[in-house]
Amino acid sequence: MSEFWTSKLIKKSRKQHRCEHCDNTIQIGTSYSRESGMYEGQIQDYALCLRCVALLTGNNPIWDDDNGELGNFHEKLMDSYFTNCPKCGKHTISDFEYSEDEMTIKIECECGADYTVDLSAENLLKRES
């Protein structure tokens, strides 16, 4: 059975979608990537938000699973240096809260510092270089 894959940029969504990787809502009228094809013998068809597309094409091993896919965005983010405390420099999160659009996360560190992390694709890709 042959494998094939297509990625198509949709400039304006006609309905809401869920990003396959980060589970963020892709709003009506926004751009996203429609991914479809056959992978490991299974037909797949799903949407990716532009943030996940940028992270997948950024070639940073932080975002790669063993099989070269983005994996669970939240788990990868919480285990990455992106969420390190600017005060103590450690990764000791005692509490966190995502904004409604999941583009920022408010974090409380065990050292007592409160800070916000910008989760936009532009910021994540800028910080990984």
N, C-alpha and C positions, 0 to 999 in steps of 0.2 A: 504494500500500500504506500503510495507516495505522500510525502509531507508537503504542505504548501501553507503560505501565510501572507495576508495582506494587512496593511495598516493604512487607513484612510483618514485624513484630517477633515473633520466636519466643521465648517466655519460657524454655523448657527444651529444649535440643537432645536428641534421642533417639539421635544418633550423632555422631561426630566429623566436622567439616567443616574445610576450609581457607579462610581469608579470601582473597577474590579479589584484594585490593589489597596487603596486607602479608604474605601467605602464612603468617600465624600460625595455629596449630591452635586451632579452636573446640572446647573440650572438651564431653563429654557432660554435660548438666545446666545448661549456661550459656546465657545469652541471646545472640541474634544476629539479624541482619536477613536475610531471604530476599528477594533482588532478582530480578525476572523480568519479561520483556516483550520487545518488539521495538524495536530501536534500529538505525537506518540499514539497515533491511531484514533484519536478522539476529535470530533468536530467541536470547535469553540467559536464563540461570538460574544464579544463584550466591549464595554466602553472604558476608556482610560482618560482621566482628567489630564490637563496639560502639565500639571505639576509632576505627576507620576511619569508621564512621557519624558519630561526633562530629566528626571532622576534616572530613568532606565537608560537614557542615551548619554548620561554624564560619565559613564565608565568608572564609577567610584565603587570599590569593593565593599564599602559600608552598606550599600543598598542591595548587594547581590546575595541571593540564596545559593545553595550548592548547585542548583540547576540553572543559574544565570537569570533568575527572575527577581522582581522587586520584593516579593514576599509581603509579609504583614508590615505595613507602613508604621503603625503605632509601636510595635515591638522594636523595629529597627531604629526608630527615632529615639525611644526611651533608652536604648542601649548605646546610642552614639554620643560623640563629644558635643553635638549640637545642643544638648540639654545640660551641659556642665554649668555649674554655678559660676557667675562672673565674680562673686565675692571670694569664695574659698577655692574655686577651681575644681571642685570635686563633683562627683556624680551621685549625690545623696539626696534624692527627691523624697520629700515627705508627703507632698500633696501636689496635684496638678488639676487644671481645668482647661479644656479646649474652648475657644470662642465658638459661637454658633455656626460660623462658616468653616471652622476647622483650619483657619489660616494663621492663627496664633494660639499659643498655649501659655497659660499663666502657671508658673511653677513656684512652689515653696520648698526651699532647701532645708535640710536638718540644721544648718548653721544659722537659720533665722532669716536669710535673705529671700525676698520675693522678687521675681523677675519674669519677663515675658520673652518668648522666643517667636520670631517671625518664621512661619512655615511656608512662605511662598516659594515657588520653584526658583525664582531669581535669587532669593537670599540663601537657600540651601545649596544651590550650585555655586554661588559666590563664596560661601564659607568653606566648601570642600576643596577649593583649589588653592 
